Amino acid sequence: MFRLMKTVFLVERKNLKFKSIIFILILFIIGSFVYLENSQFRELEPGTAAEVVALNSALDQFRNVDATDSDVASPLYRNLISQSSNLANRTLGLVMEDEDTYIQGAIDLTEVRNEAYALDGFEEVAQFIPAYRQNQLDAALFTEIQTQEERLLVDNSNFPTYIILFLFALGYGWYLLVGIFSSDILLDETNHKSLVNGYPLSTASKLFAKLLSYFLFIFFCLVLTFTIAITSAAIIYNMDLSYPVALFNGNYPAIPVWQYIGIAFLYLLCLSLVAIAISILLNYCFKNLYIIIFVHFFVFFIVYLLPDLGKWMSFLPFNYLNFQTVADGSVAEITGNAAITLSNGFLTLLLSLLVIFLFIYWQFHRSQTKESRLKDDKGGRMS
C-alpha cells in the first residue's frame, strides 16, 4: 500500500491543484498581515466610538418622544442611560490611558446590557445594541483580562490579534479549500490507470491509500501554515501565548491563545478528513467534477440559507463546517440552537466520518462482490 501511496504522490505532485493550495495558504498568511496593518480589526478606539454613536442613536428613539410620555422613564430608557454612563468610563479609560478604568467600565457595561435584553421594548433598539452572544464574549474576555492582570491591547499590531485574524480567515475557508482540492480524488483514476491497476491490493486498500495520501498532504500543509504564521507573528509582534480569547462552547469561556491555536488545529484536521470523505462519497455518486464542487458549496452554505435546519437538526455535520462561526457562536445565534458548540462539533464530525466511511466501505465491498460474481459467471460459461 505504501508503494501505491508513493505512486499517488509522484503522479500528483506536478498537478496544479497541489501547487495552488500551497499558494493559497501563503496568501492566507501574508494577507492576514496586510489586512491587520491596514484595518481597524479589533482596535478599541474605533470600536468604542462606533458603540457611542450606536447608543446615542438608541437614546434618540426616546428623545424624540414627548417628555410627558411615561415611556421616557421606562426601565429600558434608564438602562440605556446606565449603558451610556459605563461607556463613558470606557472612553475615559482610553483617553487617560488608564487600563483599569477601561476594563472595569467594559465589565460593568456588559452587566447592564445583560439586563436590557429581557426588557420590554428592546426589539425597537436591538439594532443599536451588540447581540447577546457578542456581549457575553466581551464579558468573558474583559473579566479574564482583569483576573489574569493582562495588559489591554488597544491597537491591533500584536501577536494575539494576528492569530485571531489568521484563524478567522483560515477557519472560514478551510472546508471549501480541502473540499475543492479533493473533489476529483477518485475521478483522476480514469486519467492515471497506474493508480488502480498493477497493485495486488483490494479496492478498500486502494481507497484507503488515496485517502491517506491526500490527508497526509493536507496535514503537512496545515502544520507548515501554522508554523510559518506563528513564527512570523512572533518575530514581528513578539510572542504572547497567554492572552485570553473568548469563545462559545455552550457557555462563554476565555482560554489562552495557545489553547485556541491547539483547538483550531485539531478542529481543522477533523474538518479535513470530513471534506475528503465527502469528496469520496460524491465521487462515487456523481462522477462529475462540477457537480461535486457545487455540492461542497451547497453543503457549506446551507446553514445560512436554511437556518431552521440547524435549529432542529444540530447533529448534522453541515452546522460545523466553518470553524470560526462555530467558535464565536455565530451559527448557534443564526439557528437559535445553543447545542451547536465546538465540543459537539468535534463529536459530530467524528461520527459523520464513521458513518461516511462505513457507507463507502459497504458500497465498494458490494460492487466488488458483484464484479467477482460476474467474472465467475463468465468463467463458468466459457468452460
Secondary structure in CASP SS format (residue, H / E / C, confidence):
PFRMAT SS
TARGET T0000
AUTHOR 0000-0000-0000
METHOD secondary structure of the structure
MODEL  1
M C 1.00
F H 1.00
R H 1.00
L H 1.00
M H 1.00
K H 1.00
T H 1.00
V H 1.00
F H 1.00
L H 1.00
V H 1.00
E H 1.00
R C 1.00
K C 1.00
N C 1.00
L H 1.00
K H 1.00
F H 1.00
K H 1.00
S H 1.00
I H 1.00
I H 1.00
F H 1.00
I H 1.00
L H 1.00
I H 1.00
L H 1.00
F H 1.00
I H 1.00
I H 1.00
G H 1.00
S H 1.00
F H 1.00
V H 1.00
Y H 1.00
L H 1.00
E H 1.00
N C 1.00
S C 1.00
Q C 1.00
F C 1.00
R C 1.00
E C 1.00
L H 1.00
E H 1.00
P H 1.00
G H 1.00
T H 1.00
A H 1.00
A H 1.00
E H 1.00
V H 1.00
V H 1.00
A H 1.00
L H 1.00
N H 1.00
S H 1.00
A H 1.00
L H 1.00
D H 1.00
Q H 1.00
F H 1.00
R H 1.00
N C 1.00
V C 1.00
D C 1.00
A C 1.00
T C 1.00
D C 1.00
S H 1.00
D H 1.00
V H 1.00
A H 1.00
S C 1.00
P H 1.00
L H 1.00
Y H 1.00
R H 1.00
N H 1.00
L H 1.00
I H 1.00
S H 1.00
Q H 1.00
S H 1.00
S H 1.00
N H 1.00
L H 1.00
A H 1.00
N H 1.00
R H 1.00
T H 1.00
L H 1.00
G H 1.00
L H 1.00
V H 1.00
M C 1.00
E C 1.00
D C 1.00
E H 1.00
D H 1.00
T H 1.00
Y H 1.00
I H 1.00
Q H 1.00
G H 1.00
A H 1.00
I H 1.00
D H 1.00
L H 1.00
T H 1.00
E H 1.00
V H 1.00
R H 1.00
N H 1.00
E H 1.00
A H 1.00
Y C 1.00
A C 1.00
L C 1.00
D C 1.00
G C 1.00
F H 1.00
E H 1.00
E H 1.00
V C 1.00
A H 1.00
Q H 1.00
F H 1.00
I C 1.00
P C 1.00
A C 1.00
Y H 1.00
R H 1.00
Q H 1.00
N H 1.00
Q H 1.00
L H 1.00
D H 1.00
A H 1.00
A H 1.00
L H 1.00
F H 1.00
T H 1.00
E H 1.00
I H 1.00
Q H 1.00
T H 1.00
Q H 1.00
E C 1.00
E C 1.00
R C 1.00
L C 1.00
L C 1.00
V C 1.00
D C 1.00
N C 1.00
S C 1.00
N C 1.00
F H 1.00
P H 1.00
T H 1.00
Y H 1.00
I H 1.00
I H 1.00
L H 1.00
F H 1.00
L H 1.00
F H 1.00
A H 1.00
L H 1.00
G H 1.00
Y H 1.00
G H 1.00
W H 1.00
Y H 1.00
L H 1.00
L H 1.00
V H 1.00
G H 1.00
I H 1.00
F H 1.00
S C 1.00
S C 1.00
D C 1.00
I C 1.00
L C 1.00
L H 1.00
D H 1.00
E H 1.00
T H 1.00
N C 1.00
H C 1.00
K H 1.00
S H 1.00
L H 1.00
V C 1.00
N C 1.00
G C 1.00
Y C 1.00
P C 1.00
L C 1.00
S C 1.00
T H 1.00
A H 1.00
S H 1.00
K H 1.00
L H 1.00
F H 1.00
A H 1.00
K H 1.00
L H 1.00
L H 1.00
S H 1.00
Y H 1.00
F H 1.00
L H 1.00
F H 1.00
I H 1.00
F H 1.00
F H 1.00
C H 1.00
L H 1.00
V H 1.00
L H 1.00
T H 1.00
F H 1.00
T H 1.00
I H 1.00
A H 1.00
I H 1.00
T H 1.00
S H 1.00
A H 1.00
A H 1.00
I H 1.00
I H 1.00
Y H 1.00
N C 1.00
M C 1.00
D C 1.00
L C 1.00
S C 1.00
Y C 1.00
P E 1.00
V E 1.00
A E 1.00
L C 1.00
F C 1.00
N C 1.00
G C 1.00
N C 1.00
Y C 1.00
P C 1.00
A E 1.00
I E 1.00
P E 1.00
V H 1.00
W H 1.00
Q H 1.00
Y H 1.00
I H 1.00
G H 1.00
I H 1.00
A H 1.00
F H 1.00
L H 1.00
Y H 1.00
L H 1.00
L H 1.00
C H 1.00
L H 1.00
S H 1.00
L H 1.00
V H 1.00
A H 1.00
I H 1.00
A H 1.00
I H 1.00
S H 1.00
I H 1.00
L H 1.00
L H 1.00
N H 1.00
Y H 1.00
C H 1.00
F C 1.00
K C 1.00
N C 1.00
L H 1.00
Y H 1.00
I H 1.00
I H 1.00
I H 1.00
F H 1.00
V H 1.00
H H 1.00
F H 1.00
F H 1.00
V H 1.00
F H 1.00
F H 1.00
I H 1.00
V H 1.00
Y H 1.00
L H 1.00
L C 1.00
P H 1.00
D H 1.00
L H 1.00
G H 1.00
K H 1.00
W H 1.00
M C 1.00
S C 1.00
F C 1.00
L C 1.00
P H 1.00
F H 1.00
N H 1.00
Y H 1.00
L C 1.00
N C 1.00
F H 1.00
Q H 1.00
T H 1.00
V H 1.00
A H 1.00
D C 1.00
G C 1.00
S H 1.00
V H 1.00
A H 1.00
E H 1.00
I H 1.00
T H 1.00
G C 1.00
N C 1.00
A C 1.00
A C 1.00
I C 1.00
T C 1.00
L H 1.00
S H 1.00
N H 1.00
G H 1.00
F H 1.00
L H 1.00
T H 1.00
L H 1.00
L H 1.00
L H 1.00
S H 1.00
L H 1.00
L H 1.00
V H 1.00
I H 1.00
F H 1.00
L H 1.00
F H 1.00
I H 1.00
Y H 1.00
W H 1.00
Q H 1.00
F H 1.00
H H 1.00
R H 1.00
S H 1.00
Q H 1.00
T H 1.00
K H 1.00
E H 1.00
S H 1.00
R H 1.00
L H 1.00
K H 1.00
D H 1.00
D H 1.00
K H 1.00
G H 1.00
G H 1.00
R H 1.00
M H 1.00
S C 1.00
END
